[in-house]
Amino acid sequence: MEIFETPLPGVGTRYEFTAEAGDHVGVVVRRDGRRDIALYDREDPDACRGTIELTEGDASKVAELLGGTNITTRLDELTHTVEGLAIEWATMPESGGLTGRTLGEGRIRTQTGASVVAVIRKEAGIPGPMPDFVFKAGDTVLVMGAADAVHRATRVLTG
Amino acid sequence: MGTMPHALIHMAAPPGSETGAVLIELGIVLLVLALLGRFAAKIGIPSVPLYLLAGLVMGEGGFIPVSAGEDFLAVGAQIGVVLLLLLLGLEYSPADLQVGLKTSWKAGVVDAIANAIPGFAMGLILGWSITASLLLAGVTYISSSGIIARLLEDFDRLANRETPVILSLLVMEDIAMALYLPIMAVLLVGASILQGAITAAIAIGVVALAFIISFRFSRHVSRLVHSHSRELLLLGVLGLAFLVAGLAEAVQVSAAVGAFLLGLTLSGQVADEVHGLLPPLRDVFGGIFFVFFGISIDPRDLLPVAIPALILAVITAGTKIATGVWAARRVGIGPKGQWRTGLTLVPRGEFSIVIAGLGIAAGLQPKLGPLAAGYVLILAVVGSLLMRYADRIPSPLARTKVLTPSS
């Protein structure tokens, strides 16, 4: 599916795509976070047959219903609110680093000040892993903290 | 020590009744605006023309005299202009301006030529000075981004494919205002051609500087006033806006221009947050501005300029429609979309009044105010009706017959 992006000066950005069934759909992402979903008219392809206005909260609920995840946008907002907050996704290597060892062994919190807040293993998310959590190769580890602390923590994790 | 309470009483007693009178008048004015705003929303037209009408029936020559509060209204109107233009400047980010310039400068030039010339010509025909005619050119040129943006949202047309064409044209008008306003401000001071050329060059230099600041250093300007507290942010932005506007006025560049340029230089997070904070304040003081503009016009002066205003409205509605159709066709919008684009650009509103206000403040041409008021009254109402019924108004462009709505 190809998505076309058009800037709407003063409003935000419009994305449009043609669904496989043939419907032409547009999504307007406004600067204040509201979203509009529009269905284009087949007779007059420049006009909409109808639009649905969603608040930011509505939009993330709908996104979940549609099977998407909105972790990334939430994290984006977080980095906006807390200045200097860094978030990094580290992928555990085949060997070395903390692969095969526990979170407690790495002493990441004590040594760097950064926190491991979640691990994604295959499709499952593991929020707040305990010190006895054992990392496996291929785990995606979410680290948060000050920028340089996150950097050091990532080095401990991946070796 | 003993004289202090005496002085206080002396200060408070006689003006006390005056303050009361000012508050009462102000209260009545705001209540009238509130009622008119409701009425406008109910019948689906923008509130600007009704505010103007309210002003016309107040004050000299009208039914409701306004005397005690006039000083406050004058200051309030000035604040309204500053806020209107600050937010106009804020409306578009540097990236928006770049996109607008890149994609639609040609349409912008056509828009300016097609819609400014009728106003300029009408000024000359009426025997006005070049400066007054140039102001009238500005009045007829600039579409109301306030009315258009609001109605696009109300009529659910934001996602329409012709909407970027409309918004880019509004951006181009915004950029044109950045050059036009300082030049007019200089001409209004009554400089000779040579002086005018020099000061206009300086004005353009200042605008260029503001753009450079906007593109390169806006983060630093924004940091100056940024705060996580809404209260502090509001105080910072308003303080900066009034200071810059006042300084601009002091060097005779007009407060409006100063506020506008400041709006352009603020961007990023500050711009986004101010966007959520300032509009209610702008609407209140903007309303006062329109009322005050109406008050400053004697309704009896409207009649003699009714015919020119009507002629100008018809001609420039036509030229705007033509501009829109042309601009939409260039980017491959279908005939119906072209027609909608043209009709959408017709409303004139707040900025036409701001431009005419510059001339009134300079005491330039007594007929400019009434003519602009009449013109905006017509096109704000007719323009928004054209926008609303765009799909039902048979388009001369569509080859297929437009079906009459069965509902």
Interface residues (C-beta under 8 A of the other chain):
Chain A: T6 P7 L8 P9 G10 V11 R14 G26 V27 V28 R31 D32 D36 A38 Y40 D44 P45 D46 A47 C48 G50 T51 H80
Chain B: E91 Y92 A95 D96 L97 V99 G100 S145 A149 D156 R157 L158 A159 N160 R161 E162 T163 P164 L167 S168 L170 V171 Q269 D272 H275 G276 I333 G334 K336 G337 R340 D391
